[in-house]
Amino acid sequence: MAWTRYSFKTCRKIATFNDVVVSSDGWIVDSKYDLAVRNGGCQTTTNFFVRTFLVTRYRSVITIAARWCEGIWHFPMEALIGLAHITDLNKHNSFIHVSEQNKWVMQWLELIGVNKKRVIHGTIFADTLTVPQMAKCGSPSFDQLQWLRKSISIKVPLDKLSILLIKRTRKRVMPKFDEIQSLVEKFAKEVDLNFVLHDDHSLPSLTVQLERFSMASIVIGPHGAGMVNLIASQNRTCVIEFSPTDSNTCYMSLSYLLGHNYFSVPLYEDQTVQINKVEKALIACRRTK
């Protein structure tokens, strides 16, 4: 059965729907005709049930909601990127529907000039729903990344001044992190760069995080969402990732598309790395300058 009230605009890569319900997980439902589609991003196996009389109705909505798109990586790199296809006028006149209005989502939206009063989440009803093309799960394109890079308004320094080490304290904690930190601090002194510890236990605002990464000559740390801030790093920043053998290659791909120099150090199941391999990666970074 064709969805007759659906249209697709190829030049701007958006789809439009009329009189539909949309969920925070990306489900778009026309309850009158029992038709449903799911927005882009990562796959979901969840079912969706809604009582439309409990749902708030809006006249014009742009949705970038999808599975996991409340997350630190998934929101900017899969959802937010969809707004590249939306004109400033449409953003101003429509509500922006997201998976969750958490502090990181709201800070990203503020960075690109979205009015927080126009942001909504949860399951809603839309008279007109605009759905821009989002990024593939874990895999934004070169063009999408360039749009995001140009859209975030941060001060970019003339010189790279630091080595930034990412520390995880909540999940996948590295038991011998102090040994790594000592090595990186020593190396920073040898190459006359400032040492910056990016500790997820006490993170500053998103803007400050992005500014930190923009000033880094070397970014080093375990696989995790902290590396999403590489979007603000300057070309040819050296990235050293402690990579589990079964991990997604999203940060390797991100580094490549952003023009960074990338090195991987194996991260074992016990969350340890071989310290000599970390040292070799740091030396390799020096050679790429």
C-alpha positions in Angstrom: 0.0 0.0 0.0 1.4 3.4 -1.0 1.6 6.1 1.6 -0.2 8.8 -0.4 0.3 11.6 2.1 4.1 11.3 2.0 6.5 13.2 -0.2 10.3 13.1 -0.7 12.4 16.1 -1.8 15.6 14.8 -3.3 17.4 18.1 -3.6 17.1 18.8 0.1 17.0 15.2 1.2 13.8 15.5 3.3 10.6 13.6 3.6 7.3 15.2 4.7 4.2 13.6 6.3 0.8 14.9 7.2 -1.2 14.1 10.3 1.1 11.6 11.9 2.3 10.5 15.4 6.1 10.4 15.9 7.9 8.8 18.9 11.2 9.5 20.6 12.5 6.3 19.1 11.9 7.5 15.6 8.6 5.7 14.8 6.3 7.6 12.5 2.7 6.3 12.5 -0.4 7.2 10.5 -3.0 5.6 12.8 -5.9 6.2 10.4 -4.4 3.9 7.7 -2.3 1.7 10.1 0.9 2.6 8.4 4.3 3.1 10.0 7.9 3.8 9.1 11.0 4.4 11.3 13.4 7.3 11.0 17.1 6.8 10.3 20.0 6.2 12.7 20.5 2.8 14.4 18.1 -0.1 14.1 15.5 -0.8 16.8 13.4 -3.9 17.5 11.0 -2.1 19.9 7.3 -2.1 19.4 5.4 1.1 19.4 1.9 1.7 20.8 0.3 5.0 21.3 -3.1 6.4 22.4 -3.4 9.4 20.2 -5.8 11.2 22.6 -3.0 11.5 25.1 -0.5 13.1 22.6 0.2 16.8 22.3 -0.5 18.2 18.8 1.8 20.6 17.0 1.3 22.3 13.6 4.8 22.1 12.1 7.5 19.7 13.4 11.0 18.7 12.3 12.0 15.4 13.8 15.6 14.2 14.3 14.6 11.5 16.9 15.8 8.0 16.5 17.1 5.1 18.6 20.0 6.1 20.9 19.9 9.7 19.6 19.8 11.1 23.1 23.4 9.9 23.5 26.6 11.9 23.5 27.9 10.3 20.2 24.6 9.5 18.5 22.9 12.9 18.8 25.5 15.1 17.2 26.8 12.5 14.8 23.6 11.0 13.6 20.6 13.3 14.5 21.8 16.9 14.7 23.6 16.5 11.3 20.1 16.1 9.7 19.5 19.8 10.2 21.9 20.4 7.4 19.0 19.9 5.1 16.7 22.4 6.8 16.6 26.1 6.0 17.0 28.7 8.8 13.4 29.8 8.1 12.0 26.3 8.6 14.0 25.9 11.8 12.6 29.2 13.1 9.0 28.4 12.2 8.9 24.7 13.3 9.4 22.8 16.5 12.5 20.6 16.6 11.6 17.1 17.9 14.4 15.1 19.6 14.7 11.8 21.4 15.4 13.5 24.8 15.9 17.1 26.0 19.0 16.3 28.1 21.7 18.9 28.8 24.1 17.7 26.0 21.3 17.7 23.4 20.3 21.2 24.4 23.8 22.5 24.4 24.5 21.1 20.9 21.3 22.7 19.6 22.2 26.0 21.2 25.6 25.9 19.5 24.0 25.9 16.1 21.5 28.6 16.9 18.3 26.6 17.8 15.9 28.4 20.2 15.5 26.1 23.2 11.8 27.1 23.4 11.3 25.4 20.1 12.6 22.0 21.2 10.2 19.2 22.1 10.6 15.5 22.9 8.5 12.4 23.6 5.6 11.1 21.5 3.8 13.9 19.7 1.3 14.5 17.0 2.3 16.6 14.0 0.0 18.2 11.4 3.1 18.5 9.1 6.2 16.5 9.9 9.5 17.1 8.2 12.1 14.4 8.3 15.6 15.3 7.1 18.1 12.6 6.1 20.1 11.7 9.2 23.5 10.0 9.3 23.9 6.2 9.1 24.4 4.5 12.5 27.8 5.4 13.7 28.9 6.6 10.3 28.3 10.3 9.4 29.5 11.3 5.9 32.2 13.7 5.0 29.7 16.4 3.8 27.7 16.0 7.0 30.8 16.4 9.2 31.9 19.5 7.3 28.5 21.1 7.8 28.6 20.4 11.6 32.2 21.6 11.8 31.2 24.9 10.2 28.0 25.3 12.2 29.5 25.2 15.7 30.7 28.6 16.8 33.9 28.2 18.9 37.1 30.1 19.0 39.9 28.3 17.1 43.4 29.1 18.3 46.2 29.9 15.9 48.5 27.2 17.4 47.9 23.7 18.9 49.1 24.0 22.5 48.4 20.8 24.4 48.2 17.1 24.7 44.7 16.0 25.9 44.3 12.7 27.7 40.7 11.4 28.1 39.9 9.6 31.4 36.9 7.4 32.0 35.5 7.0 35.5 32.0 5.6 35.0 32.2 2.7 32.5 35.1 0.7 31.2 37.5 2.2 33.7 41.2 1.5 33.1 42.7 0.1 36.3 46.3 1.2 35.4 45.3 4.7 34.1 47.8 6.5 36.5 50.7 4.8 34.7 49.4 6.0 31.3 48.8 9.5 32.7 52.4 9.7 34.0 53.8 8.6 30.6 51.7 11.2 28.8 52.6 14.0 31.2 56.3 13.2 30.8 56.0 13.2 27.0 54.2 16.6 27.1 57.1 18.1 29.0 59.6 16.7 26.5 57.8 18.2 23.5 56.9 21.5 25.3 53.1 21.1 25.2 50.6 21.7 28.0 49.0 18.6 29.6 45.2 18.6 29.8 43.2 15.8 31.6 39.7 15.5 30.2 38.0 13.7 33.1 34.4 12.5 32.6 33.8 12.8 36.3 33.9 16.6 36.1 33.1 17.8 32.6 32.8 21.5 31.8 30.2 22.9 29.4 30.1 21.6 25.8 31.6 24.8 24.5 34.6 24.5 26.8 35.1 20.8 25.9 35.2 21.7 22.2 37.6 24.5 22.8 39.9 22.1 24.7 40.0 19.8 21.7 40.5 22.6 19.3 43.8 23.5 21.1 45.1 19.9 21.3 48.0 18.8 19.2 47.5 15.2 20.4 44.3 13.6 21.7 44.7 10.3 23.5 42.3 8.0 25.3 40.1 4.9 25.4 37.3 4.2 22.9 34.2 6.2 24.1 32.0 9.2 23.5 34.5 11.7 24.7 36.1 11.6 21.3 33.0 13.1 19.7 34.7 16.4 20.5 37.2 15.7 17.7 34.8 17.6 15.5 36.4 20.7 16.9 40.0 19.6 16.5 42.1 21.2 13.8 43.3 19.3 10.7 46.2 16.9 11.3 45.6 16.6 15.0 47.1 13.3 16.1 44.5 10.9 17.6 45.6 7.8 19.7 42.6 5.6 20.5 42.8 2.6 22.9 40.6 0.3 20.8 38.9 -2.9 21.9 39.2 -5.5 19.2 35.4 -5.8 18.9 34.6 -2.1 19.0 33.0 0.1 16.4 35.4 1.9 14.1 33.4 5.2 14.4 36.3 7.2 15.8 38.8 5.9 13.3 36.4 6.9 10.5 35.7 10.2 12.1 39.4 11.0 12.4 40.0 10.1 8.8 37.2 12.2 7.4 38.3 15.2 9.6 41.8 15.0 8.3 43.4 13.8 11.5 46.4 11.4 12.0 45.0 8.3 13.7 46.8 5.5 15.6 45.2 2.6 17.4 46.5 0.9 20.5 44.9 -2.4 21.4 42.7 -2.3 24.5 42.3 -5.7 26.2 39.2 -7.1 27.9 40.6 -6.2 31.3 40.7 -2.6 30.1 44.5 -2.5 30.0 47.0 -1.5 27.3 50.7 -2.3 26.8 52.5 0.8 27.9 55.3 0.4 25.4 52.7 0.6 22.6 51.3 3.8 24.0 54.8 5.2 24.0 55.4 4.2 20.4 52.2 5.8 19.3 53.2 9.1 21.0 56.6 9.0 19.2 54.7 8.4 16.0 52.6 11.4 16.6 55.7 13.5 17.0 56.9 12.3 13.5 53.6 13.3 11.8 53.9 17.0 12.9 
